[in-house]
Each structure stands twice: as structure tokens, then as C-alpha cells.
Amino acid sequence: MPRNRAPKKKIDFDQELLFLFSSVAAITLLLLSSLNLKTYLFDQKVLGSSVSQTSTQKQKEFWHAFLAQNPAYFEGWNELGQIYLKEGNLSEAKKSFAKAREINPNLD
């Protein structure tokens, strides 16, 4: 006597594949987002030294210490000038920009 077999369920591979790729994409986006958030939540490193982006005072202290050891670093003098300019300290900003121009006279 033959057994009655339940009909086999047909699997739609296209739909299953689409679901799999969508799931992997969503997980990948979540992982990358969490890794990207770490760069904004924690202190960052600039040239091997840890810097916090919370206050201009800390930034000024960093650049003063860094430029004391590397006085020919043009970008540092320029950055220090930008910080002084944001604070409204024009005389110190001019001094920093003058030092930067002294290091790199071809600057426009």
C-alpha cells in the first residue's frame, strides 16, 4: 500500500537569497556605524599624541607643546593661528600666521 506523502514545499531561492543579502548588508551597516561612532566618542590621536576635541584651551596647550618640540612644523603654526582667530585674539593669530609664513614663504 502506497503511503501518502506530504507535498514538498517549494523553496523560492531568489527570495531566500535576497533576504540573506539584505540581512548581511544591514548587519554590515550596523557594524560600520558603531565603529564610526567610536571616532567621535573617544579621544583621537594626532601624530601619536592623544587630543580631546572639547576645548580650544586643550588644543592650544597641545599645539604649544608640540611646536616647542617641532618649531618648523608649518601646519601647527597655521592651526594655532586658526584657534587664536576663532577666539578673537588677533595679535596672537597674526604672530602664529607670521611664523607659518616664515617657515613657508611661498604661501598665498
C-alpha positions in Angstrom: 0.0 0.0 0.0 1.5 3.3 -1.0 2.0 6.0 1.6 0.5 9.4 1.1 3.4 11.8 1.1 3.0 15.4 2.0 3.7 17.6 -1.0 7.2 19.1 -0.9 7.4 22.8 -0.1 8.9 24.6 -3.0 11.7 27.0 -1.9 12.0 30.3 -3.8 15.8 30.6 -3.9 15.6 34.2 -5.3 13.6 35.4 -2.4 15.8 33.5 0.1 19.0 34.9 -1.5 17.6 38.4 -1.4 16.7 38.0 2.3 20.3 36.7 3.0 22.0 39.6 1.2 19.7 42.2 2.9 20.4 40.7 6.3 24.2 40.8 5.7 24.0 44.3 4.4 22.1 45.5 7.4 24.5 43.8 9.8 27.4 45.3 8.0 25.9 48.8 8.1 25.3 48.5 11.8 28.8 47.3 12.4 30.4 50.1 10.4 28.2 52.7 12.1 29.2 51.5 15.6 32.9 51.6 14.5 32.4 55.1 13.1 30.8 56.3 16.4 33.9 55.3 18.3 35.9 58.0 16.4 33.6 60.7 17.7 33.0 59.4 21.3 36.6 58.8 22.2 39.8 60.9 22.1 41.6 60.9 18.8 45.3 60.7 18.2 47.2 63.3 16.1 50.7 62.4 15.2 50.8 59.9 18.0 49.6 62.2 20.8 46.1 62.0 22.2 44.0 65.1 21.8 40.5 65.8 23.0 38.3 67.9 20.8 36.3 69.5 23.6 38.0 72.8 24.2 40.2 75.3 22.4 42.3 75.6 25.6 43.4 72.0 25.3 44.0 72.5 21.6 46.2 75.5 22.3 48.1 73.6 25.0 48.7 70.7 22.6 50.0 72.9 19.8 52.2 74.9 22.1 53.8 71.8 23.5 54.1 70.2 20.0 55.6 73.3 18.4 58.1 73.6 21.3 59.5 70.3 20.1 58.9 70.8 16.4 59.2 74.6 15.7 59.4 74.1 11.9 56.0 72.4 11.6 54.1 74.8 9.4 50.7 73.2 9.8 51.0 73.5 13.6 51.6 77.3 13.4 48.7 77.6 11.0 46.4 75.6 13.2 47.4 77.7 16.3 46.6 80.8 14.3 43.2 79.5 13.4 42.5 78.8 17.1 43.5 82.3 18.1 41.4 83.7 15.3 38.3 81.8 16.5 38.9 83.2 20.0 39.2 86.7 18.6 42.8 87.1 19.7 44.1 88.8 16.6 47.5 89.7 17.8 48.4 86.1 18.7 46.8 84.9 15.5 49.0 87.3 13.5 52.1 86.1 15.3 51.3 82.5 14.5 50.5 83.2 10.9 53.7 85.2 10.6 55.7 82.3 12.0 53.9 80.0 9.5 54.8 82.4 6.6 58.4 82.5 7.8 58.5 78.7 7.6 56.7 78.6 4.2 57.2 81.9 2.4 55.5 80.6 -0.8 52.2 80.6 0.9 49.5 82.7 -0.9 
